[in-house]
Amino acid sequence: MTTYGILLFDTAEELDFAGPWEVLTTSSALRDGADDTVLIAERDAPVRCAKGMRVLPDHTLDNHPALDVLLVPGGRGARETEPHNRRVTDWIAETSARSAWVVGVCTGAFLLHAAGPARGRRVATHWQHNDELEARGDVTVVRDARYVVDGNLLTSQGVSAGIDSALWLVGQLHGRDHARSVRRTLQYDPAPPYLADEPLAR
């Protein structure tokens, strides 16, 4: 059994956690419910996300099960508020040390940097914030990869890239054929609209 824990906080970007949530829970369903995915927040009150979605966490920082995987989404809170919240950063540091995998989606890399797990590592984040994260020091921002693996740290570029990284993770944990089955179940086969209208790269 694999237990995935997704950290939530005010202004977390919805797709940063909902995309991976869909991958991880679909993976569990295809494994006959073998895995568990839980939402964790500092308090047990609903969290107000970036676009207004309200989400009720399953657990708080004090009462969640042991985690095999910790996932930290991005959003304004990950860049501006939570890095200064010692209760959250201390919890991330302690939980990361006990987890087999630590995952950051989008600007979740900022929070992982503040808490420690991303320091001295290669990471990906949203393209609009590459320079900002690099300026914080002690981190190498990879700008040309949808997701980056450095040891047990998995980080991805913005928003939808979290789906790609989650698919890679379930493939790493349960095999590539399983990951392909998850992708097929989700019918995840990106075909960006208006691609034919864009000028050819030179």
N, C-alpha and C positions, 0 to 999 in steps of 0.2 A: 504493500500500500504506500502510496505517495501522498503526502499532505502538502497542499499549496496554500500559502497565505498571501493575500493581497492587501497591502496597506491602503487605507483610504484617508483622505483629509479634505478640508474645505478647498474648493476650486481645483480638485483633481480633474484632469481631462477625462471625459467619459469613455471614449474609445480606447484610451491607454490601458484601462483595466477591463472594460467590457469585451474588447476583442480577445485578449488572452483568456479571460474568463470563459468565453465561448469555446476556445480551443481546448482548454484544460478540462472543462466539464464534459465536452464531447468525447475527449480522450478517455475519461473515466467511464462514460456510458458504454463505449465500445469495449471496455475492459470489465463489463458487468458490474459497474459501480465500485471498482476496486480502489479508487482514489477519492480524496476529499479536497474540495476547494472552499476556503473560508475567507470572508471579508473582515478585516481588522481595523479598528480606529482607536484613537486616544480615548474617546468616550463612547457610551452606548447610544447616544442620540443620533438622529439622521444626519448624514453628511450632505452638504449642498455643493454639488459639483460645478465645474466650470460653466456649463451651458444651462444650469438650473436643475438638472436631475437631482432628486433627493434619494439617498440610498441608506438603508438601515444596516449597519454592520452586524455580523454574527457574534463577534467577540471584541473585547477591548485589549489593550496592550498587556493587561494583567491576567487575562483568563482564557487565552487561546491555547489550542493544543500545540504540541511540538511540531515544528515545521521542517519539512525537507527542502522546500523551495520558498524563498521570500521574494515577492514581486512588488516593486515600488513604481507607481505610475508618475507621470509628469503633470504639468499644469502650473499655473502661477504660484500656487502654494508651495510647490516643490522648489521653486527658484527663490521665492521672496520671504515666505513665512516660516515654513517648517524647518529650514536649515538652522534657524535661530531658536528652535524649540528643543531644549536639551532633553526633555523627556522622550521625545520622538527620536532624536538622533542617538541618544544612549541606547534606546530600545533596538534601533536598527543595528547598531554596532554589536550589541550582545546577541541578537537573534541571528545576524549574519554569521557570526563565529560558530554557531551551532547548526547552520543549514548547509546542505550539500550544494545548493545553487542559490545565487543571489542575482536577481533580474531587475534591470532598470529599463523603463520604457520612456522614450522621449526625454523630457527634462527631469525625469526621475533621477538621471545621472547627477544632477546638482545635489539632490538630497543624499545620494549615496556618497558623493564626494565630501559633503559636510560631515556625514556620519563616520567616514573612514574607508569603507570597502572599495571605493573607486580611486583612492589615492595611490599614485604610483602605477596605475593600470592604464590600459588602452580601452577607450570607451567610445560609444556613439551617442549622439543626442540630436535634437531637432536642428535642422540646418540654420535656422535663424539665431540660434544661441551657441553655435560652435565657438566663436571668438570669446564670448562671455565666459563660457565654462573653462576654456583654455587659460584665460587670464587669471583664474583662481589658483593656478599653479599645481604642480605635482600630479599632473594628469596629461595623457596624450589623447587628443580628440581625433578619431578616425573619421574623415569627412566623406569617404567614397564607398561606404559599406552600409547596407540596410541594418545589419546587426554585427556585433563584434563579440568574440569570445576571448576572454583573457583569464585562464585558470578556471575558477568556478564562478566567474563574473560574466554575465551575459547582458549586454546593453544594446538598445536599438535606437534607430532614428525616430522621427516623429510619428506619433499617433498610430497610423495603420501598420507601421513597421513592427509594432508590438505583436501583431498576428504572426508575421513571419518568424520572429524570434521564438514565440511560443510553440509554433510548429516544429522548429528546429529542436527545441528542448524536449518535447514529447518523443521526438525521434531519437534523441540521445538517450532518453530514459527507457524507452520501450521499443525501439527499433524503427528503421526508416519505413518499412512497410506499414507499420501502425500509423506513423505520421501521415503517410499518403492516404490512408483510409480516413483519418480525421479530416484532411483537406478536402477529400472527395465528399464526405458527409456534409461539410459546410458549404460545398460548391464554391470554394475559394479559388478562383482562377482569374486574377485581376486583368481586366481589359479596360484601361482608362478611356473614358469618353473623349471624343474630339481629337483623338490621337492622330487621325488622318489629316486633321486641319493644321497640325503643327509643322513648322518648317523643318526640313531635314537637317540633322546636325552635320556640320562641315568639319 
